[in-house]
Amino acid sequence: MERVGLPVERVIMFNRISRPAWYIRGKILKKTALGRRQMMLFDRFVWLWRRIDSLLPWPSTSLIAIGVKRRHPTLLRRTQNLTDGAL
């Protein structure tokens, strides 16, 4: 993100709880999708997963990165000139 001009403001890492199941199901059993019952069981316990997720020692499987778009200096000056003229 920073390489394209979006400084990273915050990174949220989550979904650690899915790593053991993902590893067993995907790597060992070679499955590519979860069944309906497994998804329903996982969804039923989301309230618990949210509480313990940050306590688990292994890396997360998902992240959200928040970047801030900086204004171009010439655009910023144009905006300031327009607001100065309006006063």
N, C-alpha and C positions, 0 to 999 in steps of 0.2 A: 504494500500500500504506500509506504513511504517513497519507494522508487518512482511512483507515478504522481507524487505530489500531495498525498493525503497523510499527514502526520497521524500516527495512531494515538488516540486519546485513551482508549480502554480496550482490554482483551478479557473476555469472559470465557472461561473454560468450564465445560460441564459434561454430563452424561458419562461419568466414570463407571456407573453401575452396569452399563451395557457391555463393557469390555470383556469380562469373563465369558458371558453368554455368546458374544460375537466370536470370540476366539474358538470356543468349543464347537459351536455350530458351523462356523464358516471354515476354519482352518482344519479342524480334526474330522468333523463329519461331512465336510465339503458341501454343505447346504448353501443355497444362494438367497433364500427368502424365509421369512418367519411365517408360521402358520397363524390362522385366525385365533385359535385358543391361546397361543403364546402371546400374541399382541394384546388380547383382552386381559390376560393375567398381568402383563407388564403395566398396562394402563391402570388397572385396579390399584396398583401399589405406587403410582407416581408420587403421591403425597409423602410416602416413606423415602423414596429415592431422592427427592429434593432435600430432605433433611440430612441424609447421610452422604450425599454425593461428595461434598468437599472433604469428608473425613477419610475417604478411601485413598490408599497409597499409590495406586497406579495412575498413569496418565489418562487424561480425558479423551473421549472419542469425538467430541464436537467443540467448536469454539465460535464465538461471535467477536469480530473485531470492529471497533467503532473508529472511523477516521473523520478528520475535520477538513473540510475543503477551505483552503485559504483563498481570499479574494485577490485577484490580480491588482497590482498597485495602480495601474491606469484606470481600471474600472472603479476602484475605490475612490480615486480623485474625481472621476466624473460624477459618481453618486454624491459625493460631498458638495461639488459645485451645484448640482441640481437642488439639493436641499438648502444650500446657502442662498440661492436665488429665490427660493420660495418663501423665505422668511421676510 
